[in-house]
């Protein structure tokens, strides 16, 4: 999307509230205890919310 608009990814991500996608590692950026199912579920919810924000 950023390429299509001729803009930087970071700029578009910040505007959409999706800075999370700019990190080198999504898993590290989420900073969760991946052995805990509840934390995995929370991370998935956060990722889906970010995707919805970008889609909007």
C-alpha positions as CSV (number, residue, x, y, z in Angstrom):
1,X,0.0,0.0,0.0
2,X,2.8,2.4,0.9
3,X,4.5,1.7,-2.5
4,X,1.3,2.4,-4.3
5,X,1.0,5.7,-2.6
6,X,4.7,6.6,-3.1
7,X,5.2,6.8,0.7
8,X,7.3,5.1,3.3
9,X,5.9,2.1,5.1
10,X,6.5,3.7,8.5
11,X,4.5,6.8,7.6
12,X,1.6,4.8,6.3
13,X,1.7,2.4,9.3
14,X,1.7,5.2,11.8
15,X,-1.2,6.9,10.1
16,X,-3.2,3.6,10.2
17,X,-2.2,2.9,13.9
18,X,-0.3,-0.1,12.7
19,X,3.3,0.6,13.7
20,X,3.6,-3.0,14.9
21,X,4.1,-4.1,11.3
22,X,7.3,-2.0,11.0
23,X,9.2,-3.9,13.6
24,X,12.0,-6.3,12.6
25,X,10.2,-9.2,14.3
26,X,6.5,-9.2,14.9
27,X,6.8,-11.9,17.5
28,X,9.4,-9.9,19.5
29,X,7.4,-6.7,19.1
30,X,4.4,-8.4,20.7
31,X,6.5,-9.3,23.7
32,X,4.3,-12.2,24.9
33,X,4.9,-15.4,26.9
34,X,4.3,-17.7,23.9
35,X,3.9,-20.7,26.2
36,X,0.6,-19.2,27.6
37,X,-2.4,-19.8,25.3
38,X,-4.2,-16.6,26.7
39,X,-1.2,-14.5,25.6
40,X,-1.2,-16.1,22.2
41,X,-4.9,-15.3,21.8
42,X,-4.3,-11.7,22.9
43,X,-1.5,-11.4,20.4
44,X,-3.7,-12.7,17.6
45,X,-6.5,-10.3,18.6
46,X,-4.0,-7.4,18.5
47,X,-2.7,-8.5,15.0
48,X,-6.3,-8.7,13.7
49,X,-7.1,-5.3,15.0
50,X,-4.0,-3.8,13.3
51,X,-5.0,-5.5,10.0
52,X,-8.5,-4.1,10.4
53,X,-7.1,-0.6,11.0
54,X,-4.9,-0.8,7.9
55,X,-7.8,-2.1,5.8
56,X,-10.0,0.8,7.0
